Amino acid sequence: MSLLTKSKYLNGLQCIKRLWVEEKHPERIESSSKAQQRIMNQGIEVGIYARENFFDGIVIERGRNAIEDTQTAVNGDNSCIFEATFIFDGVEIRCDVLQKNDLNSWNIIEVKSSTSVKDEYLPDLAIQKYVLTGLGVEIKQVKLMYINNQDCISPNLSNLFTCRDITSEVDELITKISNNIREFREVLDQDIEPNILIGKHCDKPHKCPIKNYCWRDVPEKSIFTIPRLDKRKEQDLISKGILSISEIPPEYPLSEKQWTYIDTVINAKPEINRDAIKSALSKIEYPIHFLDFESFNPAIPRFDGMRPYEHFPFQYSCHKLLLDRTIIHYEYLHTDTSDPRLPLLESLLTNISGKGSIIVYKKSFEKGILENLSKIFPQYSVELESMISRLWDQLAIFQNYYTHPDFDGKISLKSVLPILVPSLGYKSLEIQKGDDAGTIWDLMIHTPDEMEKDQMIKDLKAYCKMDTFATAKIHEVLSEF
């Protein structure tokens, strides 16, 4: 029997089917997306940065000597050990930080890139304490070290992290661990895949990498497409074997909007309030600007005045529609590691006139970017406030007046576009999502390879341009109502 790593143990807590499939059929595991890889890389970056808060620490390198090197470090004069590695009861764990106390006991400190203490972190620390105490290592405190996004402002990053003692919460889980390990080993000894219903555990605490495998028989028009369906009702329907929208009993307690959506799906007919759409569009003034930002939000602030995870724009695209139907395209993309905010803002103010509506898709995002720029650059606050006042949210049309069975319960730009404008889409683009755009941009500004950089610049421009061209074409379709 192979070792249970900490990761495997935590995966088993999420779902024993996940544990079994990842061990027996790793080919069924989905590869990480660019956004997921970015989150993992950011976690590593934060973990390494956190080490600067500890004096005289030693790093235990991965490999066959990790256990022996850890034991030497524990028995030596080291006051702090990073990546200390231990095995007990067939479980291997690595501690982010093992810190010695004056009383010759130790503190376990887990570093997380989140901005709060989450329940999902407790089993992680519980299995670490279980292993160490099982080996006779005295643990005084178990702490979580996480990002302080409240009053940490760059360039002063001395208070980037905050620490919380969660020993008592962790201790409540210790008694269950031995039984969990026994259950997981029994599952892994079986040749038959565990029969586990799909449910909320497929996405919590994280999206499972075998979700597509487990959900392969879920019908296209499923209950999971119902907008804002309460998770308890979702689980109730699953337990009753109801996955298809057509199987939901007519007396089932759902909201009016949810039943409206279900009716559009069953009848295969969109629900469109044309009068309301006409009224909303009548408030739009020429010239019309279709605007989209791409942004990045690193855990560790990059530029002065920034907080952890604060979004900053590095790119925009704007299609400007004149009264004579002429369309002009403007864009800006920052291509080096310097602060992009001021040059982007200056370009934006040059290219967007002081009049005319600014159509965006999900107003809260663009509004937040503009408000933040106004705080950072108060000399442009008048112009930026004018832009904010002219924002018009295209998303609101699909939230309130337009329901289509082929939206599958989603109203993102990428869900709406192929229905309203079938000739347009993102499938041919290298970048498919906004999260991926931020990841690619960060790679682009740091790559030394000029050919790679040029290609990433082209990909970024094509993606952002598609966003604003898509909103322009959707507006054209809506205007025909």
N, C-alpha and C positions, 0 to 999 in steps of 0.2 A: 504493500500500500504506500503510495507516494505521500509526501508531507502535505498537510493542509496549510497553505499560506494564509496570512491574515486576509488577503483579498478573497480567497476562496471561501473562507469562513463567512465573511460579510456578504458574499454573493449568495451563500446558502441561506442566510437570514432573509434575504430578499425573496428568494424562491428556490426550493430544492431542485426543481426541474432545471433551472438555470445552472446550478452547480453540476448536475449530472450531465447535461448536454455539453457544457464547456469542457468537461473531463473526457467524455466518451466520444463526442462528435464536434471537435473544435472547428471543423469546416463549416458548421452552421452559424458561426459567430460573425456578425456584421463587422466590417472594418470601421474604424472611427472616422467621423466626418472631420472636415477641416476645423469646424468650430469646436468639436469635442477635443481634437488634438490641441487646439489653442488653450482650452481650459486646463488640460493636463500639463502642458508646458508652462502655463502661468503658475500652476500649483508648485511645480518644481522651482521656478524662479523665486516665488515667495518663500519657499522653504529654505533655499540657499541664502536669501537676503536676511531671513530671521536669525541666522547663525551669528550675525554681527552683534546681536544683543547679548551674546554669551562670551565670557572670558575664557581663553585658554582651552577651547574645545578641540577634540580630535575626531576625525571622520573615519568611520569604519568602511572600507571599500567592499563592494560586493565581490563574491567569489567563494572558493572552497575554504578559504582561511578566515571567513568573516566571524564564525562562532569563536574560534580560537583567539582571534585578534580582539574580539569584544571582551572575552574573559580576562585577557591580559590587561585591557584598559580598565575594567571594573576593579581589578585587584591592584592597580597601580595608583599613581598620584593624580590621575586625571579628575578634574572637577566637573567636566562636561563631555559627554560623548554623543556624537551625531551618528545616526543610522546604526545604533547598537543592535546586534542580531542575536536572537535567542531561539532555542527550540525546547518545547516541553509538551508532553502529552500528544506528540505527533503534529504539533502546530508550530510553524515558524513565523516569527514576527520581527519587524524592524521598527525601532523607536526613532521618531524625528529627533528628539532631544531627551537625553537622560542626564539629569543634573544632580550632583551630590549635595547633600545637606551637611551642616556642621555636625549633626548627630550620626554621621556615617550611613544615613539612609539616603534614598534617592527619590527624586521627583520625575514622573513621566510627563513630558510636555509634547503635545501634538500640535503641529502648525497647520492651520487651515487658511485658505485664501478667501474665505467668506467673511462677511461683516457681522456675523452674529453666531451665537451658539445654537446648533440645531440638534434635535433629538437623534438624528441619524449618525452623529459623531460619537455617541455614547458607547455603542457596541464596539467600535473601533478601539477605543481606549480601554474598554473592559477586557477584551481579549489580550491586550498588551499586559495589563496588570495581572491577569490570570496566569499568564506564562511566567512572568518575572517572579511573582510570589511563589509559584510552584517550584521554581528553581532556588528558592530561599533568599531572593533579593528583597530586602526590606523597602517597601514603597511608602513614603509618607504622604505625598500629595499627587494627585492626577490633575493636570491643568490643560486647558485649551488656549492656544495662542492664536488670535485671529486679527483681521484687519480693522483698524480704527478709522472709519470714514466720517466721523462726527467732527472732530476738531484737528485732524492732521491735514496740514496744508503745505504743499511744496513751496519752497525748497527745504523747509524744516521737516525732515522725516524721522526725527528722534522719537516721535510718538506714533509711528506707523502701526504698531501692534498694541493690542491690549490682551491681558491674560485673565482667565477666570478659573478658579478652583472648582472642579466638578467631581471631586472625590466621592462625595456621598451619592450622587446620581449614578456614578459608575459602579459603586459597590452594590447597588440594588440589582445589577445585572449579572454579577459574578456567579451567583449560585446556579444560574441557568446554563452556564457555558459548558460544563461537563456533559450534560444531557444533549446539548446541541451538537457537540463534537461527535458523540456516539451516534446520534441520528444521522448526521451527515456521512459518517463512515458506512453505516448500514445502507444508505441510499447509493453510495458510490460502489458498494459491493454487488449491487443488483445489475443485471443485464437488461432489465426492462425499464424503459423510460417512465418516470413518475407521471401519473395522470393528475395534472394540476389545471384547474380552470383559469382562463385569462381573467384579468381584473386590474385594479388600481396598482397592484404590486408590479405590473409590467412597466410602470413609469415612475415608481417611487421606491426608494429615494432617488433613483436615477433610471433613465430609459434603459431597459434591458437590451443587451446586444443580440439576443435571440428572439426579440419580439416579432420580427417579420416571420420567423419560422413558426412560432406558436400561433400567430394570427393569420396563418395562410388560408384558413377556411372561413374567415370572417367575410360575410357578404359585402359587396361594394356599397350598397345602400344600407348601412348598419346603424345601430343605435348610437354608435360612437360619433356619428356625424351630426347628431341633434345638437343645436346650439345651446350652450350653457346648461347641459343636462347635469343635474346634481350627481355627484359620485356615488352617493348612497342609492339613488334610484338606478343608476347605471349598474351597480353591483347586484341590486335586487333583480333586475331584468336578466343579467347573466346567470344568476343562480336558478332562475326559472327556465333557462334554456332559450331565452328570447334574444337573438342577435340581429335579426332583420327588422327593419322599420315596419314592414308589412305585418309582422306578427304581434305588434303591440296592441293589447286590448283597447277598445274605444273608451272604456271607463278609466283607463290608467291616468293618474293625476299628473298632468303636464300643463305648462303655461299655454296661453293662447298663441303666443309667437311660436312655441315649439310645435303645437298642433298645426299651425299654418304651414310651417316648414314640412312636416310630415305629409300633409295634404298635397303640397307641390311635388313631393317625391313620388308618392303613390299615383297621383294623376299625371305625372310627367309634364307638368305645366307650370311655368313661372308665375309668380305673384308680383305684379308690377303696379305701383301707384303712379301712373303717368302724370296726373295733375300735380301731385306733390313734387315730382322730379322737375317738371316744367317750372313750378314756382321757385324751387331752390336754385335752378340754373338762371332764372331771370335776375338774380341778384349779382351775377358775375359781370364784371366790367372789363372792357378792353383797354390796353392790350393785356392778354391773359398770359401769365407766366406759370409754367408747369415746373415745379421745383422739387429737387430731391437731394438730401445730404447723405453721405456715408461718413460714419464716425468710428472712433476707436475708444475703448474705455479700459485702460490697463489698471491692474490692482495697485501697482506702484506708480504714482503720478510721474508724468514725464516732464511737465513744464510748470513754471512758477504760477502760484495761485490755484493750482488744481488739487482736488481731493482724490483719494483712492476711488477708482471705478467711475470717475467723472468722464462723461462723453465729451470728446472734442472732435470737430469736423475736420476731415482732411481732403474732402472732395465734394463738389456739387455739380449737378447738371441742371440746365434750365432750357426748356423749349419755350420760346416767346411767340405767341399767336397774335398777329395783327388783325385789324378789322377787315382788311382786304384778303384774309386767309393765308397770307404769307407767314411761314414759320422760320424762325431764326434760332439756331442752337448756340448756347454759351456753356462753357465748362471750366472747371479748375480742378487740378489734381496736384497735391503737394508730393514731391518726389525725393525729398531728402529727410534727414533726421531732425532738422530744425523745427521750431514751433510753427505749425501751419495756420494758426488761427487768424492772425492779422493779415497775411497776404491773401488768404481765402476770402476774408471779409471785404477787403479792398476791391478784389475782383468782383465779388457779389454786388457790391454797391454800384460799381461801374456799369454792370450789365443788366441790373434790374432797375427799371425806371421808378420814379416816385409815384406812379399811378398805375391803376390796373390791378385786377385780382391775381392772387398767387395761389394756384391750385396745388394741393399736396395730397398725399394718400396717408392718412393717419396724422392729423394735425398736431397732436400732442408732442410728437417727436420733433418736428421742425420748429414748432413754437419753443420747445425747451432749448434747442440749439441756439435760436435767435436771442432768447432771453439771457442765456448764459453769455453770449458774445456781448450783449449790451452791458452786462455787469463788468466784464473784463475790460471793455473798451468804451467807457462812458462818453468819450468824445463823439461816438457814433450812435448814441442812444436814441436821438430823435429819428434818424433814418431807420433804425432797427424797429422802433416802436411803430413806425408807419408800416413797415413790412408785416409785423405781427398782426396789425389791425386789418390787413388785407388778405390774410390767410383764409382759404376756403377748402373745406375737407371733403374730398371726393368719397372717402370711406363712408361718410354718413349716409350717402345715398343707399349703399348696400346694407347698412345697419338698419335702416328705417323703411325704405321704399321699394327694394328690389330683392326678391328671393328667387333663386333658381335651383331646380333639383340637381343640376350638375355642378353646383358649387360644393356639394357634399358637406354642407354645414360650415364651410369656411368662406371668409370674405377678404382674405388677403389679396393683394394685387395679383399675385401669381395664380390664385384660384379663379379670380374674376376675369382676367384678361383673355384666356383661351375660349371662354364662353361668348364674350361680347365681341372679341376681335380674333377669330380663329386663325387668321393668317400670321398672327404675332405670337411669340413665345420665347422662353428663356433656354429651351433645351439645347440650342446650338451654341450657347455661351459657355465659356470655361467656368465662370463664376455663376452660381445659381442662387445664392442667398446673401443678404446683407451681412450676416455674421461672418460669412466666408470672405466678403470684401475686406473687412477689417483685418482678418488674418493675412490675406494676400498682400495688403498694403504694408503691414508690418514686416513681412518677408521682403517685399520689394525695396523698402528704404534701407534695409540692412545688407542686401546681397551685394557681393563684390563683382558678380558676373554681369557684365553690361547687356549681354544678349538676353539673359533671363529677366533682367530688370525691364528691358524694353518690352518683352512679351507680357509681363505682368502689368505694365502701364497700359498697354493696349487692352488687356482683359478688363482692367478696372474701368477704363473709359467706356468700353462697350457695355458693361453691366449697368453703370449709373445712367448712361444715355438711354438705355432701354427702359429704365424705370420712368423717366419723364416722357419719353415718346409714348409709352404705354398709357400713361394718364391722359395724354393729349388725344390719343385715338379713342379711349373710352369716353372722353368728353364729347368727341365727335359723334359717337353712337348715341349717347344720351340726348344730345341736342336734336336728334331726329324724332324724338317722341312728341 
